[in-house]
Amino acid sequence: MKRFLIFTGIAIVVLILLGRLTMYYMKKQTKSFSPEEEIVFNDRDLSVKVFYNRPYKKGREIFGKLVPFGVVWRTGANEATTFETSKDLQFEGKTLKKGKYTLWTIPGEETWVFIFNSEFGQWGVNSAGEANRDPARDVLKLEVHSVQQDRLFEQFTIAFEKVGEDAEMVLMWDKTLVAVPFSY
């Protein structure tokens, strides 16, 4: 009986270790297809950081197909995209308090909804393949127009542009460009 318990204990430890190694390997493999990126915007006393994973188009139809219209998207791949600001920002007259958030979007054919959520650190989708976001923790939502253009962006990209005294966060992938203006 004692040998059985020892063997069972060892087997459980081995299974746990194999499970963790498998998860590590899967995350590493996933990241090789959608590498991590941190983009930082600094101006005067403002610092904005966005951490996200950058998937590639790879010949796929992106918006309306891979990323469905009208459905919450983690705005990248892998973990939920994070957005951190060192001071309050103004989006369309709405205030986003300084702090760290997850950034979610709902792509549409002509407009996108941007959602800042106070929960962060989670994987971007749950086991059902849906956005891993608690809507009760949404702190700001805004709707902006998207632009279709001739230029093709192979890899999903988030960038910042200074526009006069203000700035904009720009999302680009496939032939879609979405600019979100903000002031500070």
CORQUIRA-V91105 format. One record per residue. N is the residue number from 1. SS is DSSP state (hx for helix, st for strand, lp for the rest). PHI is phi as a letter, one per 30 degrees, with the letter a starting at -180 (999 if undefined). PSI is psi in whole degrees, 0 to 359 (NA if undefined). Layout:
[[N | SS | PHI | PSI] [N | SS | PHI | PSI]]
//
This chain:
[[1 | lp | 999 | 319] [2 | hx | d | 318] [3 | hx | d | 320] [4 | hx | d | 314] [5 | hx | d | 318] [6 | hx | d | 314] [7 | hx | d | 316] [8 | hx | d | 316] [9 | hx | d | 315] [10 | hx | d | 317] [11 | hx | d | 319] [12 | hx | d | 316] [13 | hx | d | 316] [14 | hx | d | 316] [15 | hx | d | 319] [16 | hx | d | 314] [17 | hx | d | 318] [18 | hx | d | 320] [19 | hx | d | 316] [20 | hx | d | 319] [21 | hx | d | 320] [22 | hx | d | 314] [23 | hx | d | 317] [24 | hx | d | 314] [25 | hx | d | 316] [26 | hx | d | 317] [27 | hx | d | 318] [28 | hx | d | 315] [29 | hx | d | 314] [30 | hx | d | 317] [31 | hx | d | 334] [32 | hx | d | 335] [33 | hx | d | 336] [34 | lp | b | 80] [35 | st | d | 153] [36 | st | d | 151] [37 | st | b | 141] [38 | st | b | 123] [39 | st | c | 136] [40 | st | b | 133] [41 | st | c | 121] [42 | st | b | 132] [43 | st | a | 123] [44 | lp | h | 241] [45 | lp | c | 15] [46 | st | c | 136] [47 | st | b | 125] [48 | st | b | 129] [49 | st | b | 136] [50 | st | b | 125] [51 | st | c | 125] [52 | st | a | 170] [53 | st | c | 139] [54 | st | c | 91] [55 | lp | d | 160] [56 | st | c | 155] [57 | lp | d | 312] [58 | lp | h | 42] [59 | lp | i | 1] [60 | lp | d | 155] [61 | lp | d | 120] [62 | lp | d | 283] [63 | st | d | 129] [64 | lp | j | 347] [65 | lp | b | 277] [66 | lp | d | 315] [67 | st | c | 99] [68 | lp | d | 149] [69 | lp | d | 145] [70 | lp | i | 10] [71 | lp | b | 139] [72 | st | d | 132] [73 | st | c | 145] [74 | lp | d | 359] [75 | lp | i | 57] [76 | lp | k | 214] [77 | lp | b | 169] [78 | lp | i | 237] [79 | st | d | 161] [80 | lp | d | 140] [81 | lp | d | 135] [82 | st | c | 148] [83 | st | b | 122] [84 | st | b | 131] [85 | st | b | 141] [86 | lp | d | 350] [87 | lp | a | 166] [88 | lp | d | 142] [89 | st | b | 154] [90 | st | c | 122] [91 | st | c | 113] [92 | lp | h | 42] [93 | lp | i | 0] [94 | st | c | 140] [95 | st | c | 129] [96 | st | c | 113] [97 | lp | d | 150] [98 | lp | e | 144] [99 | st | l | 192] [100 | st | c | 137] [101 | st | b | 167] [102 | st | c | 149] [103 | st | c | 120] [104 | st | b | 153] [105 | st | b | 157] [106 | st | b | 96] [107 | lp | d | 143] [108 | lp | b | 171] [109 | lp | d | 324] [110 | lp | c | 333] [111 | st | b | 156] [112 | st | b | 146] [113 | st | c | 129] [114 | st | c | 133] [115 | st | b | 125] [116 | st | c | 128] [117 | st | b | 140] [118 | lp | d | 349] [119 | lp | d | 139] [120 | lp | b | 164] [121 | lp | j | 357] [122 | lp | c | 159] [123 | st | d | 152] [124 | lp | d | 335] [125 | st | b | 154] [126 | lp | c | 186] [127 | lp | d | 341] [128 | lp | d | 0] [129 | lp | i | 12] [130 | lp | c | 161] [131 | st | e | 130] [132 | lp | d | 63] [133 | lp | b | 139] [134 | lp | c | 105] [135 | hx | e | 336] [136 | hx | d | 342] [137 | hx | c | 9] [138 | st | d | 134] [139 | st | c | 339] [140 | st | a | 135] [141 | st | b | 141] [142 | st | b | 155] [143 | st | c | 132] [144 | st | b | 157] [145 | st | d | 145] [146 | st | c | 160] [147 | st | b | 132] [148 | st | c | 135] [149 | st | b | 171] [150 | st | d | 327] [151 | st | d | 138] [152 | st | c | 129] [153 | st | c | 110] [154 | st | d | 320] [155 | st | c | 136] [156 | st | e | 131] [157 | st | b | 137] [158 | st | c | 133] [159 | st | b | 165] [160 | st | c | 144] [161 | st | b | 135] [162 | st | d | 130] [163 | st | b | 96] [164 | lp | i | 234] [165 | lp | d | 353] [166 | st | c | 190] [167 | st | a | 173] [168 | st | b | 146] [169 | st | c | 130] [170 | st | c | 128] [171 | st | c | 133] [172 | st | b | 131] [173 | st | a | 142] [174 | st | h | 238] [175 | st | c | 18] [176 | st | c | 137] [177 | st | b | 131] [178 | st | b | 123] [179 | st | c | 129] [180 | st | c | 102] [181 | st | d | 146] [182 | st | b | 158] [183 | st | b | 165] [184 | lp | a | NA]]
//
